Amino acid sequence: MKEQIKERIKAWKRFYACQTTDVDENSSWVDILLKLNLSFTESIMLGKQAINECLPFDYEESLYLRQLPYYKEVQELLASLPNQNFGDCFASAPFGDNIYFVRYPKLSDVQPDDNLWQVPIVAATIVYHRPVEFDEDIYTWCNLNSAVGWTCKHLVIRYATEKPTDFFLPKVNKEDIQDVPF
């Protein structure tokens, strides 16, 4: 099953990479998505094309992915965050597990005259307390939640043994820190 999922991920990466230049299926999902710089409408249209050409994960593949540590929880948490005011963030989960969310583009890089309809990219790196036998980055689309505004995101979930090198947590006041329930 794991190899079947990896092949489907490669097909999707190949499809997305072929929509632009200077990236290929061996590029990271983040590099591919940054290069595409998709608006909400473009993301939906390209996603529908990818589903038609590459097929979505079938039931067994989806079940396998949902059984990976924190896979579903990360999707649900990220879907609830409004796009305009969250940057890199960190979640500490039970058993010493950590989840690092790195947003692209960085909030500090967003200019007032930028495309406000651009869908942000978030790489969620899950550092689990035991090795996870899945080493492929998984792209998934976080849906719109109209109750809290625009929340669609390109989400890349990965499992690692260390926090990502591009993770940067700005200084915050202790009273501004909130616990995130898992």
Disulfide bonds with the S-S distance in Angstrom:
none
